[in-house]
Amino acid sequence: MNKKNRVTWLWLPFLLVAITLAACGSAETAATNPITQTINSLTEQTQPETAALAQNDPVAETAVDTTSQTDTINPVAEAAANDPLSSLFVQEEAFVSVYEQVNPAVVNIEVGSGQGSGFVFDNNGHIVTNNHVVADGGQIVVNFDDGRQLSATVVGTDPSSDLAVIQVDANEIADITPVSLADSDALKVGQIVIAIGSPFGLESSMTTGIISALDRLFPGATSPDGTTYQIPDIIQTDAAINPGNSGGPLLNLRGEVIGVNTAIESPVRGSSGIGYAVPSNIVSNIVPQIIANGHVETPWLGISGQIISEDAAVALGLPADQNGILVGEVISGGSAAIAGLRGGNNPDVITAVDGRQITAFDDLLGYLVQQTVVGQTIELQIMRDGQLQTVNVTLLARPSSAG
């Protein structure tokens, strides 16, 4: 089985469940963050242990010395200091707090003969999910963790990012707090993450893991001419996500959404430790456009290319360690063509966009998708004929036929 066949959307057809289960914002302040409150509460009870674990920290040592001069010893803190599981209890309480904070805003979405997940985005009844969850059409029923069932309508979709927005009656969910979005540009490999959704139709399920990798490219919409547009900056995680998790949130320990769970890579249509999520910064750019207009106009440079190789750099008279994107084709009528960029036998090399250095194609694509809008003028730094130049490019919308 080739790699393409191992990539599985996390939308779950009901029929497959009947046959076999294997088929498959803004940051909160410390004062209101339940995770911070939990950790602070437990830390107050375990100061001796904390000081002991941080004995090489001069600040901690000072705190220990000060504490040791007090006349009384807190028996609860003394007991916690001798409990080897106390640090695990802190993490456990953090997980519990995230679940209790976010789960009311996470929903199970039934569409036609399948289902997926989603989350409440704002106080107007808008719910974010994946495009592939609602793409086939049909009646939409949204199930909340407290048993509420509400009908929903599609506000709009963006196949290019595999995002969609549906809407329920806002008055029916006035008591539910919408999620907060984190800055996905600040993520690091190794961070703990939490997924909540409805794997195999099992509503309100939570799994945990870490960020396994960042900046993956993932196939999005395909145009009629066969061109597949890539979704940039995809998050890879080993948190268990399965069919039915599509559209559900991937969270950090503060309970903020860092991504929308979208697909897995597996030979058995079940979790094998490789899951993909659309990053929250794409969500924060795309979703407001869907809500406002029912669709998204995607900024389009109109080039194909690849990272310049050492041999190609030398052939163009550039340093062997030159970084950048070697322009292969400039599409007629596209933004780059109008601005005069060159491809072919004497191509330009794009080295920076708006002052940001380009070392991978994902750097350019991610910037366009997350930071720009149609009609915006960007500045490209290019190497042309061995000379560094700047070119201003006004971004056009990707042709509507591309989806």
Helices and strands as residue ranges (DSSP letters): H 3-6, E 7-9, E 12-13, H 14-19, H 34-45, H 47-53, H 58-68, H 75-81, H 86-102, G 103-105, E 106-111, E 114-120, E 126-129, H 131-134, E 140-143, E 149-158, E 163-167, G 170-173, G 184-186, E 192-197, G 199-201, E 205-222, E 228-237, E 249-251, E 257-265, E 275-279, H 280-293, E 299-300, E 303-307, H 310-315, E 325-330, H 335-339, E 349-353, E 356-357, H 361-371, E 377-384, E 387-394, E 396-397, G 400-402
